[in-house]
Amino acid sequence: MPCRMAGQLSIATQTSSSTGKFAETGPYAMMAVTDTGHGMDDETKKRVFEPFFTPRKSAKAAGLGLATVYGHH
């Protein structure tokens, strides 16, 4: 099914290191994600980390994406 949202998604990666101030000293990979979309409405922002929430109208939409990232340690 084609996506009907407008905007551009950009993903950038680079290597980095920590001096121990905010994280354990050592090498790290950094990932930055940006988009030019219109953002989320207030109702979506309130519920975005709920495990099965999705703003999609399709019955095939599953959710789980942000809740899984938020809950991972």
N, CA, C and O atoms as a Tripos MOL2 file, in Angstrom:
@<TRIPOS>MOLECULE
protein
  292   291    73     0     0
PROTEIN
NO_CHARGES

@<TRIPOS>ATOM
      1 N           0.8520   -1.1750    0.0000 N.3       1 MET1
      2 CA          0.0000    0.0000    0.0000 C.3       1 MET1
      3 C           0.8970    1.2380    0.0000 C.2       1 MET1
      4 O           1.8130    1.3150    0.8190 O.2       1 MET1
      5 N           0.6730    2.1900   -0.8700 N.am      2 PRO2
      6 CA          1.5240    3.3780   -0.9190 C.3       2 PRO2
      7 C           1.3060    4.2750    0.2940 C.2       2 PRO2
      8 O           0.1980    4.3620    0.8220 O.2       2 PRO2
      9 N           2.3560    4.9310    0.7230 N.am      3 CYS3
     10 CA          2.2950    5.8750    1.8340 C.3       3 CYS3
     11 C           1.7180    7.1940    1.3340 C.2       3 CYS3
     12 O           2.1250    7.6850    0.2810 O.2       3 CYS3
     13 N           0.7890    7.7660    2.0630 N.am      4 ARG4
     14 CA          0.1480    9.0030    1.6320 C.3       4 ARG4
     15 C           0.6330   10.2160    2.4360 C.2       4 ARG4
     16 O           0.0820   11.3080    2.2980 O.2       4 ARG4
     17 N           1.6500   10.0300    3.2660 N.am      5 MET5
     18 CA          2.1720   11.1390    4.0530 C.3       5 MET5
     19 C           3.2380   11.8770    3.2590 C.2       5 MET5
     20 O           3.9490   11.2860    2.4470 O.2       5 MET5
     21 N           3.3370   13.1550    3.5020 N.am      6 ALA6
     22 CA          4.3610   13.9620    2.8370 C.3       6 ALA6
     23 C           5.5400   14.1390    3.7710 C.2       6 ALA6
     24 O           5.3850   14.0670    4.9900 O.2       6 ALA6
     25 N           6.7080   14.3670    3.2140 N.am      7 GLY7
     26 CA          7.8930   14.6080    4.0220 C.3       7 GLY7
     27 C           9.0350   13.7210    3.5860 C.2       7 GLY7
     28 O           8.8550   12.7680    2.8270 O.2       7 GLY7
     29 N          10.2030   14.0500    4.0750 N.am      8 GLN8
     30 CA         11.4050   13.2900    3.7500 C.3       8 GLN8
     31 C          12.0410   12.8110    5.0400 C.2       8 GLN8
     32 O          12.1890   13.5880    5.9840 O.2       8 GLN8
     33 N          12.4190   11.5470    5.0930 N.am      9 LEU9
     34 CA         13.0680   10.9420    6.2470 C.3       9 LEU9
     35 C          14.5560   10.8420    5.9590 C.2       9 LEU9
     36 O          14.9520   10.3370    4.9080 O.2       9 LEU9
     37 N          15.3900   11.3210    6.8880 N.am     10 SER10
     38 CA         16.8430   11.2400    6.7430 C.3      10 SER10
     39 C          17.4230   10.5020    7.9380 C.2      10 SER10
     40 O          17.0470   10.7620    9.0810 O.2      10 SER10
     41 N          18.3370    9.5860    7.6700 N.am     11 ILE11
     42 CA         19.0130    8.8300    8.7160 C.3      11 ILE11
     43 C          20.5120    8.9900    8.5070 C.2      11 ILE11
     44 O          21.0230    8.7180    7.4200 O.2      11 ILE11
     45 N          21.2180    9.4310    9.5480 N.am     12 ALA12
     46 CA         22.6630    9.6140    9.4670 C.3      12 ALA12
     47 C          23.3250    8.8220   10.5880 C.2      12 ALA12
     48 O          22.7870    8.7300   11.6920 O.2      12 ALA12
     49 N          24.4840    8.2560   10.3060 N.am     13 THR13
     50 CA         25.2310    7.5080   11.3230 C.3      13 THR13
     51 C          26.6740    7.9980   11.3490 C.2      13 THR13
     52 O          27.1930    8.4980   10.3510 O.2      13 THR13
     53 N          27.3010    7.8490   12.4910 N.am     14 GLN14
     54 CA         28.7270    8.1250   12.6080 C.3      14 GLN14
     55 C          29.2610    7.4440   13.8610 C.2      14 GLN14
     56 O          28.5020    7.1050   14.7690 O.2      14 GLN14
     57 N          30.5530    7.2520   13.8980 N.am     15 THR15
     58 CA         31.1660    6.6900   15.0960 C.3      15 THR15
     59 C          31.4610    7.8250   16.0610 C.2      15 THR15
     60 O          31.6860    8.9640   15.6510 O.2      15 THR15
     61 N          31.4570    7.5030   17.3370 N.am     16 SER16
     62 CA         31.6750    8.4920   18.3730 C.3      16 SER16
     63 C          32.3700    7.8200   19.5420 C.2      16 SER16
     64 O          32.5260    6.5990   19.5500 O.2      16 SER16
     65 N          32.7830    8.5850   20.5130 N.am     17 SER17
     66 CA         33.3650    8.0060   21.7180 C.3      17 SER17
     67 C          32.8980    8.7870   22.9290 C.2      17 SER17
     68 O          32.5180    9.9520   22.8180 O.2      17 SER17
     69 N          32.9250    8.1500   24.0750 N.am     18 SER18
     70 CA         32.5080    8.7810   25.3090 C.3      18 SER18
     71 C          33.7130    8.9620   26.2230 C.2      18 SER18
     72 O          34.5970    8.1080   26.2930 O.2      18 SER18
     73 N          33.7260   10.0820   26.9140 N.am     19 THR19
     74 CA         34.7870   10.3340   27.8890 C.3      19 THR19
     75 C          34.3710    9.9130   29.2870 C.2      19 THR19
     76 O          35.1180   10.1070   30.2450 O.2      19 THR19
     77 N          33.1970    9.3460   29.4060 N.am     20 GLY20
     78 CA         32.7260    8.8620   30.6870 C.3      20 GLY20
     79 C          31.8020    9.8080   31.4260 C.2      20 GLY20
     80 O          31.2950    9.4550   32.4910 O.2      20 GLY20
     81 N          31.5650   11.0030   30.8940 N.am     21 LYS21
     82 CA         30.7130   11.9730   31.5810 C.3      21 LYS21
     83 C          29.2430   11.5320   31.6010 C.2      21 LYS21
     84 O          28.5850   11.6200   32.6370 O.2      21 LYS21
     85 N          28.7330   11.0600   30.4640 N.am     22 PHE22
     86 CA         27.3240   10.6690   30.3770 C.3      22 PHE22
     87 C          27.1210    9.1800   30.1450 C.2      22 PHE22
     88 O          26.0160    8.6690   30.3240 O.2      22 PHE22
     89 N          28.1640    8.4910   29.7520 N.am     23 ALA23
     90 CA         28.0650    7.0560   29.4710 C.3      23 ALA23
     91 C          29.4230    6.4210   29.7470 C.2      23 ALA23
     92 O          30.4240    7.1170   29.9230 O.2      23 ALA23
     93 N          29.4420    5.1320   29.7810 N.am     24 GLU24
     94 CA         30.6920    4.4150   29.9890 C.3      24 GLU24
     95 C          31.7040    4.7960   28.9040 C.2      24 GLU24
     96 O          31.3400    4.9230   27.7350 O.2      24 GLU24
     97 N          32.9640    4.9790   29.2860 N.am     25 THR25
     98 CA         34.0030    5.3520   28.3330 C.3      25 THR25
     99 C          34.1550    4.2740   27.2680 C.2      25 THR25
    100 O          34.1600    3.0810   27.5700 O.2      25 THR25
    101 N          34.2780    4.7100   26.0260 N.am     26 GLY26
    102 CA         34.4870    3.7570   24.9450 C.3      26 GLY26
    103 C          33.8950    4.2210   23.6400 C.2      26 GLY26
    104 O          33.3240    5.3090   23.5640 O.2      26 GLY26
    105 N          34.0280    3.3960   22.5970 N.am     27 PRO27
    106 CA         33.4910    3.7430   21.2830 C.3      27 PRO27
    107 C          31.9800    3.4860   21.2170 C.2      27 PRO27
    108 O          31.4650    2.5610   21.8460 O.2      27 PRO27
    109 N          31.2980    4.3100   20.4560 N.am     28 TYR28
    110 CA         29.8520    4.1860   20.2760 C.3      28 TYR28
    111 C          29.5020    4.4650   18.8250 C.2      28 TYR28
    112 O          30.2810    5.0720   18.0890 O.2      28 TYR28
    113 N          28.3330    4.0180   18.4270 N.am     29 ALA29
    114 CA         27.7670    4.3890   17.1270 C.3      29 ALA29
    115 C          26.6380    5.3670   17.4090 C.2      29 ALA29
    116 O          25.8290    5.1400   18.3090 O.2      29 ALA29
    117 N          26.5760    6.4520   16.6460 N.am     30 MET30
    118 CA         25.5260    7.4360   16.8170 C.3      30 MET30
    119 C          24.6180    7.4060   15.5940 C.2      30 MET30
    120 O          25.0840    7.3100   14.4590 O.2      30 MET30
    121 N          23.3130    7.4900   15.8450 N.am     31 MET31
    122 CA         22.3510    7.5360   14.7580 C.3      31 MET31
    123 C          21.4360    8.7350   14.9890 C.2      31 MET31
    124 O          20.8950    8.9050   16.0810 O.2      31 MET31
    125 N          21.2640    9.5570   13.9710 N.am     32 ALA32
    126 CA         20.3550   10.6990   14.0270 C.3      32 ALA32
    127 C          19.2710   10.5020   12.9750 C.2      32 ALA32
    128 O          19.5600   10.1870   11.8210 O.2      32 ALA32
    129 N          18.0270   10.6900   13.3830 N.am     33 VAL33
    130 CA         16.8900   10.5530   12.4690 C.3      33 VAL33
    131 C          16.1280   11.8670   12.4650 C.2      33 VAL33
    132 O          15.7540   12.3750   13.5220 O.2      33 VAL33
    133 N          15.8980   12.4180   11.2850 N.am     34 THR34
    134 CA         15.1210   13.6460   11.1460 C.3      34 THR34
    135 C          14.0970   13.4650   10.0290 C.2      34 THR34
    136 O          14.2620   12.6240    9.1460 O.2      34 THR34
    137 N          13.0480   14.2620   10.0860 N.am     35 ASP35
    138 CA         12.0760   14.2330    8.9980 C.3      35 ASP35
    139 C          11.5030   15.6240    8.7780 C.2      35 ASP35
    140 O          11.6210   16.5070    9.6270 O.2      35 ASP35
    141 N          10.8890   15.7940    7.6350 N.am     36 THR36
    142 CA         10.2770   17.0670    7.2860 C.3      36 THR36
    143 C           8.7590   16.9620    7.2680 C.2      36 THR36
    144 O           8.0790   17.7960    6.6700 O.2      36 THR36
    145 N           8.2340   15.9400    7.9220 N.am     37 GLY37
    146 CA          6.7880   15.7300    7.9580 C.3      37 GLY37
    147 C           6.0880   16.7550    8.8350 C.2      37 GLY37
    148 O           6.7350   17.6260    9.4170 O.2      37 GLY37
    149 N           4.7790   16.6530    8.9290 N.am     38 HIS38
    150 CA          3.9810   17.6410    9.6560 C.3      38 HIS38
    151 C           3.9130   17.3640   11.1520 C.2      38 HIS38
    152 O           3.3520   18.1740   11.8910 O.2      38 HIS38
    153 N           4.4610   16.2580   11.6210 N.am     39 GLY39
    154 CA          4.4650   15.9680   13.0600 C.3      39 GLY39
    155 C           3.2120   15.2410   13.5160 C.2      39 GLY39
    156 O           2.4050   14.7900   12.7040 O.2      39 GLY39
    157 N           3.0640   15.1360   14.8260 N.am     40 MET40
    158 CA          1.9380   14.4180   15.4180 C.3      40 MET40
    159 C           0.9870   15.3990   16.0880 C.2      40 MET40
    160 O           1.4090   16.4260   16.6200 O.2      40 MET40
    161 N          -0.3010   15.0700   16.0550 N.am     41 ASP41
    162 CA         -1.2480   15.8970   16.7850 C.3      41 ASP41
    163 C          -1.1430   15.5860   18.2820 C.2      41 ASP41
    164 O          -0.4940   14.6130   18.6660 O.2      41 ASP41
    165 N          -1.7700   16.3960   19.1160 N.am     42 ASP42
    166 CA         -1.6460   16.2440   20.5710 C.3      42 ASP42
    167 C          -2.1350   14.8860   21.0660 C.2      42 ASP42
    168 O          -1.5180   14.3020   21.9570 O.2      42 ASP42
    169 N          -3.2270   14.3750   20.5080 N.am     43 GLU43
    170 CA         -3.7650   13.0830   20.9360 C.3      43 GLU43
    171 C          -2.7820   11.9500   20.6420 C.2      43 GLU43
    172 O          -2.6070   11.0530   21.4660 O.2      43 GLU43
    173 N          -2.1470   11.9870   19.4840 N.am     44 THR44
    174 CA         -1.1560   10.9730   19.1280 C.3      44 THR44
    175 C           0.0430   11.0610   20.0690 C.2      44 THR44
    176 O           0.5390   10.0290   20.5220 O.2      44 THR44
    177 N           0.5170   12.2640   20.3720 N.am     45 LYS45
    178 CA          1.6460   12.4350   21.2860 C.3      45 LYS45
    179 C           1.3700   11.8350   22.6640 C.2      45 LYS45
    180 O           2.2670   11.2710   23.2900 O.2      45 LYS45
    181 N           0.1380   11.9580   23.1320 N.am     46 LYS46
    182 CA         -0.2340   11.4170   24.4480 C.3      46 LYS46
    183 C          -0.1610    9.8910   24.4820 C.2      46 LYS46
    184 O           0.0950    9.3090   25.5360 O.2      46 LYS46
    185 N          -0.3810    9.2470   23.3530 N.am     47 ARG47
    186 CA         -0.5150    7.7830   23.3300 C.3      47 ARG47
    187 C           0.6050    7.0520   22.6020 C.2      47 ARG47
    188 O           0.5790    5.8240   22.5250 O.2      47 ARG47
    189 N           1.5860    7.7690   22.0650 N.am     48 VAL48
    190 CA          2.5550    7.2010   21.1340 C.3      48 VAL48
    191 C           3.3650    6.0220   21.7150 C.2      48 VAL48
    192 O           3.8010    5.1600   20.9520 O.2      48 VAL48
    193 N           3.5740    5.9640   23.0310 N.am     49 PHE49
    194 CA          4.3490    4.8680   23.6100 C.3      49 PHE49
    195 C           3.4830    3.7240   24.1440 C.2      49 PHE49
    196 O           4.0150    2.7870   24.7380 O.2      49 PHE49
    197 N           2.1810    3.7770   23.9500 N.am     50 GLU50
    198 CA          1.3200    2.6530   24.3360 C.3      50 GLU50
    199 C           1.6270    1.4740   23.4190 C.2      50 GLU50
    200 O           1.7700    1.6580   22.2100 O.2      50 GLU50
    201 N           1.7310    0.2680   23.9740 N.am     51 PRO51
    202 CA          2.1970   -0.8810   23.1810 C.3      51 PRO51
    203 C           1.4450   -1.1710   21.8850 C.2      51 PRO51
    204 O           2.0860   -1.5090   20.8900 O.2      51 PRO51
    205 N           0.1350   -1.0590   21.8490 N.am     52 PHE52
    206 CA         -0.5920   -1.4230   20.6360 C.3      52 PHE52
    207 C          -1.2540   -0.2330   19.9620 C.2      52 PHE52
    208 O          -2.1400   -0.4120   19.1260 O.2      52 PHE52
    209 N          -0.8410    0.9750   20.3110 N.am     53 PHE53
    210 CA         -1.4230    2.1630   19.7090 C.3      53 PHE53
    211 C          -0.8870    2.3810   18.2970 C.2      53 PHE53
    212 O           0.3040    2.2070   18.0390 O.2      53 PHE53
    213 N          -1.7640    2.7570   17.4050 N.am     54 THR54
    214 CA         -1.3800    3.2100   16.0720 C.3      54 THR54
    215 C          -2.4010    4.2400   15.6120 C.2      54 THR54
    216 O          -3.5970    4.0550   15.8400 O.2      54 THR54
    217 N          -1.9670    5.3100   14.9760 N.am     55 PRO55
    218 CA         -2.9160    6.2840   14.4580 C.3      55 PRO55
    219 C          -3.5060    5.8670   13.1150 C.2      55 PRO55
    220 O          -4.3700    6.5590   12.5770 O.2      55 PRO55
    221 N          -3.0520    4.7550   12.5770 N.am     56 ARG56
    222 CA         -3.5200    4.2990   11.2640 C.3      56 ARG56
    223 C          -4.9350    3.7600   11.3530 C.2      56 ARG56
    224 O          -5.3330    3.1910   12.3700 O.2      56 ARG56
    225 N          -5.6740    3.9400   10.3040 N.am     57 LYS57
    226 CA         -7.0670    3.4810   10.2490 C.3      57 LYS57
    227 C          -7.1750    2.0190    9.8110 C.2      57 LYS57
    228 O          -8.2060    1.3870   10.0400 O.2      57 LYS57
    229 N          -6.1360    1.4760    9.1890 N.am     58 SER58
    230 CA         -6.1630    0.1200    8.6610 C.3      58 SER58
    231 C          -6.2040   -0.9160    9.7720 C.2      58 SER58
    232 O          -5.5420   -0.7580   10.7970 O.2      58 SER58
    233 N          -6.9740   -1.9670    9.5740 N.am     59 ALA59
    234 CA         -7.0350   -3.0640   10.5410 C.3      59 ALA59
    235 C          -5.7220   -3.8380   10.5780 C.2      59 ALA59
    236 O          -5.4710   -4.5720   11.5340 O.2      59 ALA59
    237 N          -4.8870   -3.6910    9.5640 N.am     60 LYS60
    238 CA         -3.6120   -4.4040    9.5120 C.3      60 LYS60
    239 C          -2.5030   -3.6840   10.2710 C.2      60 LYS60
    240 O          -1.4220   -4.2460   10.4500 O.2      60 LYS60
    241 N          -2.7440   -2.4630   10.7180 N.am     61 ALA61
    242 CA         -1.7300   -1.7050   11.4520 C.3      61 ALA61
    243 C          -1.5640   -2.2970   12.8410 C.2      61 ALA61
    244 O          -2.5510   -2.5310   13.5380 O.2      61 ALA61
    245 N          -0.3140   -2.5430   13.2520 N.am     62 ALA62
    246 CA         -0.0650   -3.2500   14.5000 C.3      62 ALA62
    247 C           0.4200   -2.3800   15.6490 C.2      62 ALA62
    248 O           0.1900   -2.7310   16.8060 O.2      62 ALA62
    249 N           1.0760   -1.2670   15.3780 N.am     63 GLY63
    250 CA          1.6730   -0.4940   16.4640 C.3      63 GLY63
    251 C           2.9660   -1.1400   16.9170 C.2      63 GLY63
    252 O           3.6870   -1.6890   16.0840 O.2      63 GLY63
    253 N           3.2870   -1.1010   18.1770 N.am     64 LEU64
    254 CA          4.4490   -1.7030   18.8370 C.3      64 LEU64
    255 C           5.7930   -1.0310   18.5900 C.2      64 LEU64
    256 O           6.7120   -1.2400   19.3820 O.2      64 LEU64
    257 N           5.9570   -0.2490   17.5550 N.am     65 GLY65
    258 CA          7.2600    0.3200   17.2340 C.3      65 GLY65
    259 C           7.8770    1.1540   18.3360 C.2      65 GLY65
    260 O           8.9100    0.7680   18.8830 O.2      65 GLY65
    261 N           7.2800    2.2870   18.6840 N.am     66 LEU66
    262 CA          7.8730    3.1700   19.6850 C.3      66 LEU66
    263 C           7.8080    2.5860   21.0800 C.2      66 LEU66
    264 O           8.7120    2.8240   21.8810 O.2      66 LEU66
    265 N           6.7640    1.8240   21.3990 N.am     67 ALA67
    266 CA          6.6840    1.2030   22.7190 C.3      67 ALA67
    267 C           7.8260    0.2220   22.9200 C.2      67 ALA67
    268 O           8.3650    0.1160   24.0220 O.2      67 ALA67
    269 N           8.1970   -0.4880   21.8830 N.am     68 THR68
    270 CA          9.3010   -1.4390   21.9630 C.3      68 THR68
    271 C          10.6170   -0.7140   22.1760 C.2      68 THR68
    272 O          11.4290   -1.1530   22.9900 O.2      68 THR68
    273 N          10.8510    0.3750   21.4730 N.am     69 VAL69
    274 CA         12.0830    1.1510   21.6370 C.3      69 VAL69
    275 C          12.1380    1.7790   23.0170 C.2      69 VAL69
    276 O          13.1800    1.7480   23.6710 O.2      69 VAL69
    277 N          11.0210    2.3540   23.4710 N.am     70 TYR70
    278 CA         10.9730    3.0350   24.7560 C.3      70 TYR70
    279 C          11.2360    2.0580   25.9010 C.2      70 TYR70
    280 O          11.9030    2.4070   26.8750 O.2      70 TYR70
    281 N          10.7210    0.8470   25.7880 N.am     71 GLY71
    282 CA         10.8420   -0.1370   26.8700 C.3      71 GLY71
    283 C          12.1320   -0.9280   26.8660 C.2      71 GLY71
    284 O          12.3940   -1.6670   27.8150 O.2      71 GLY71
    285 N          12.9520   -0.8000   25.8250 N.am     72 HIS72
    286 CA         14.1910   -1.5740   25.7230 C.3      72 HIS72
    287 C          15.2940   -0.9140   26.5370 C.2      72 HIS72
    288 O          15.4980    0.2970   26.4510 O.2      72 HIS72
    289 N          16.0040   -1.7160   27.3280 N.am     73 HIS73
    290 CA         17.1100   -1.1700   28.1290 C.3      73 HIS73
    291 C          18.4010   -1.8300   27.7360 C.2      73 HIS73
    292 O          19.4520   -1.5110   28.2920 O.2      73 HIS73
@<TRIPOS>BOND
     1     1     2 1
     2     2     3 1
     3     3     4 2
     4     3     5 am
     5     5     6 1
     6     6     7 1
     7     7     8 2
     8     7     9 am
     9     9    10 1
    10    10    11 1
    11    11    12 2
    12    11    13 am
    13    13    14 1
    14    14    15 1
    15    15    16 2
    16    15    17 am
    17    17    18 1
    18    18    19 1
    19    19    20 2
    20    19    21 am
    21    21    22 1
    22    22    23 1
    23    23    24 2
    24    23    25 am
    25    25    26 1
    26    26    27 1
    27    27    28 2
    28    27    29 am
    29    29    30 1
    30    30    31 1
    31    31    32 2
    32    31    33 am
    33    33    34 1
    34    34    35 1
    35    35    36 2
    36    35    37 am
    37    37    38 1
    38    38    39 1
    39    39    40 2
    40    39    41 am
    41    41    42 1
    42    42    43 1
    43    43    44 2
    44    43    45 am
    45    45    46 1
    46    46    47 1
    47    47    48 2
    48    47    49 am
    49    49    50 1
    50    50    51 1
    51    51    52 2
    52    51    53 am
    53    53    54 1
    54    54    55 1
    55    55    56 2
    56    55    57 am
    57    57    58 1
    58    58    59 1
    59    59    60 2
    60    59    61 am
    61    61    62 1
    62    62    63 1
    63    63    64 2
    64    63    65 am
    65    65    66 1
    66    66    67 1
    67    67    68 2
    68    67    69 am
    69    69    70 1
    70    70    71 1
    71    71    72 2
    72    71    73 am
    73    73    74 1
    74    74    75 1
    75    75    76 2
    76    75    77 am
    77    77    78 1
    78    78    79 1
    79    79    80 2
    80    79    81 am
    81    81    82 1
    82    82    83 1
    83    83    84 2
    84    83    85 am
    85    85    86 1
    86    86    87 1
    87    87    88 2
    88    87    89 am
    89    89    90 1
    90    90    91 1
    91    91    92 2
    92    91    93 am
    93    93    94 1
    94    94    95 1
    95    95    96 2
    96    95    97 am
    97    97    98 1
    98    98    99 1
    99    99   100 2
   100    99   101 am
   101   101   102 1
   102   102   103 1
   103   103   104 2
   104   103   105 am
   105   105   106 1
   106   106   107 1
   107   107   108 2
   108   107   109 am
   109   109   110 1
   110   110   111 1
   111   111   112 2
   112   111   113 am
   113   113   114 1
   114   114   115 1
   115   115   116 2
   116   115   117 am
   117   117   118 1
   118   118   119 1
   119   119   120 2
   120   119   121 am
   121   121   122 1
   122   122   123 1
   123   123   124 2
   124   123   125 am
   125   125   126 1
   126   126   127 1
   127   127   128 2
   128   127   129 am
   129   129   130 1
   130   130   131 1
   131   131   132 2
   132   131   133 am
   133   133   134 1
   134   134   135 1
   135   135   136 2
   136   135   137 am
   137   137   138 1
   138   138   139 1
   139   139   140 2
   140   139   141 am
   141   141   142 1
   142   142   143 1
   143   143   144 2
   144   143   145 am
   145   145   146 1
   146   146   147 1
   147   147   148 2
   148   147   149 am
   149   149   150 1
   150   150   151 1
   151   151   152 2
   152   151   153 am
   153   153   154 1
   154   154   155 1
   155   155   156 2
   156   155   157 am
   157   157   158 1
   158   158   159 1
   159   159   160 2
   160   159   161 am
   161   161   162 1
   162   162   163 1
   163   163   164 2
   164   163   165 am
   165   165   166 1
   166   166   167 1
   167   167   168 2
   168   167   169 am
   169   169   170 1
   170   170   171 1
   171   171   172 2
   172   171   173 am
   173   173   174 1
   174   174   175 1
   175   175   176 2
   176   175   177 am
   177   177   178 1
   178   178   179 1
   179   179   180 2
   180   179   181 am
   181   181   182 1
   182   182   183 1
   183   183   184 2
   184   183   185 am
   185   185   186 1
   186   186   187 1
   187   187   188 2
   188   187   189 am
   189   189   190 1
   190   190   191 1
   191   191   192 2
   192   191   193 am
   193   193   194 1
   194   194   195 1
   195   195   196 2
   196   195   197 am
   197   197   198 1
   198   198   199 1
   199   199   200 2
   200   199   201 am
   201   201   202 1
   202   202   203 1
   203   203   204 2
   204   203   205 am
   205   205   206 1
   206   206   207 1
   207   207   208 2
   208   207   209 am
   209   209   210 1
   210   210   211 1
   211   211   212 2
   212   211   213 am
   213   213   214 1
   214   214   215 1
   215   215   216 2
   216   215   217 am
   217   217   218 1
   218   218   219 1
   219   219   220 2
   220   219   221 am
   221   221   222 1
   222   222   223 1
   223   223   224 2
   224   223   225 am
   225   225   226 1
   226   226   227 1
   227   227   228 2
   228   227   229 am
   229   229   230 1
   230   230   231 1
   231   231   232 2
   232   231   233 am
   233   233   234 1
   234   234   235 1
   235   235   236 2
   236   235   237 am
   237   237   238 1
   238   238   239 1
   239   239   240 2
   240   239   241 am
   241   241   242 1
   242   242   243 1
   243   243   244 2
   244   243   245 am
   245   245   246 1
   246   246   247 1
   247   247   248 2
   248   247   249 am
   249   249   250 1
   250   250   251 1
   251   251   252 2
   252   251   253 am
   253   253   254 1
   254   254   255 1
   255   255   256 2
   256   255   257 am
   257   257   258 1
   258   258   259 1
   259   259   260 2
   260   259   261 am
   261   261   262 1
   262   262   263 1
   263   263   264 2
   264   263   265 am
   265   265   266 1
   266   266   267 1
   267   267   268 2
   268   267   269 am
   269   269   270 1
   270   270   271 1
   271   271   272 2
   272   271   273 am
   273   273   274 1
   274   274   275 1
   275   275   276 2
   276   275   277 am
   277   277   278 1
   278   278   279 1
   279   279   280 2
   280   279   281 am
   281   281   282 1
   282   282   283 1
   283   283   284 2
   284   283   285 am
   285   285   286 1
   286   286   287 1
   287   287   288 2
   288   287   289 am
   289   289   290 1
   290   290   291 1
   291   291   292 2
@<TRIPOS>SUBSTRUCTURE
     1 MET1         2 RESIDUE 1 A MET
     2 PRO2         6 RESIDUE 1 A PRO
     3 CYS3        10 RESIDUE 1 A CYS
     4 ARG4        14 RESIDUE 1 A ARG
     5 MET5        18 RESIDUE 1 A MET
     6 ALA6        22 RESIDUE 1 A ALA
     7 GLY7        26 RESIDUE 1 A GLY
     8 GLN8        30 RESIDUE 1 A GLN
     9 LEU9        34 RESIDUE 1 A LEU
    10 SER10       38 RESIDUE 1 A SER
    11 ILE11       42 RESIDUE 1 A ILE
    12 ALA12       46 RESIDUE 1 A ALA
    13 THR13       50 RESIDUE 1 A THR
    14 GLN14       54 RESIDUE 1 A GLN
    15 THR15       58 RESIDUE 1 A THR
    16 SER16       62 RESIDUE 1 A SER
    17 SER17       66 RESIDUE 1 A SER
    18 SER18       70 RESIDUE 1 A SER
    19 THR19       74 RESIDUE 1 A THR
    20 GLY20       78 RESIDUE 1 A GLY
    21 LYS21       82 RESIDUE 1 A LYS
    22 PHE22       86 RESIDUE 1 A PHE
    23 ALA23       90 RESIDUE 1 A ALA
    24 GLU24       94 RESIDUE 1 A GLU
    25 THR25       98 RESIDUE 1 A THR
    26 GLY26      102 RESIDUE 1 A GLY
    27 PRO27      106 RESIDUE 1 A PRO
    28 TYR28      110 RESIDUE 1 A TYR
    29 ALA29      114 RESIDUE 1 A ALA
    30 MET30      118 RESIDUE 1 A MET
    31 MET31      122 RESIDUE 1 A MET
    32 ALA32      126 RESIDUE 1 A ALA
    33 VAL33      130 RESIDUE 1 A VAL
    34 THR34      134 RESIDUE 1 A THR
    35 ASP35      138 RESIDUE 1 A ASP
    36 THR36      142 RESIDUE 1 A THR
    37 GLY37      146 RESIDUE 1 A GLY
    38 HIS38      150 RESIDUE 1 A HIS
    39 GLY39      154 RESIDUE 1 A GLY
    40 MET40      158 RESIDUE 1 A MET
    41 ASP41      162 RESIDUE 1 A ASP
    42 ASP42      166 RESIDUE 1 A ASP
    43 GLU43      170 RESIDUE 1 A GLU
    44 THR44      174 RESIDUE 1 A THR
    45 LYS45      178 RESIDUE 1 A LYS
    46 LYS46      182 RESIDUE 1 A LYS
    47 ARG47      186 RESIDUE 1 A ARG
    48 VAL48      190 RESIDUE 1 A VAL
    49 PHE49      194 RESIDUE 1 A PHE
    50 GLU50      198 RESIDUE 1 A GLU
    51 PRO51      202 RESIDUE 1 A PRO
    52 PHE52      206 RESIDUE 1 A PHE
    53 PHE53      210 RESIDUE 1 A PHE
    54 THR54      214 RESIDUE 1 A THR
    55 PRO55      218 RESIDUE 1 A PRO
    56 ARG56      222 RESIDUE 1 A ARG
    57 LYS57      226 RESIDUE 1 A LYS
    58 SER58      230 RESIDUE 1 A SER
    59 ALA59      234 RESIDUE 1 A ALA
    60 LYS60      238 RESIDUE 1 A LYS
    61 ALA61      242 RESIDUE 1 A ALA
    62 ALA62      246 RESIDUE 1 A ALA
    63 GLY63      250 RESIDUE 1 A GLY
    64 LEU64      254 RESIDUE 1 A LEU
    65 GLY65      258 RESIDUE 1 A GLY
    66 LEU66      262 RESIDUE 1 A LEU
    67 ALA67      266 RESIDUE 1 A ALA
    68 THR68      270 RESIDUE 1 A THR
    69 VAL69      274 RESIDUE 1 A VAL
    70 TYR70      278 RESIDUE 1 A TYR
    71 GLY71      282 RESIDUE 1 A GLY
    72 HIS72      286 RESIDUE 1 A HIS
    73 HIS73      290 RESIDUE 1 A HIS
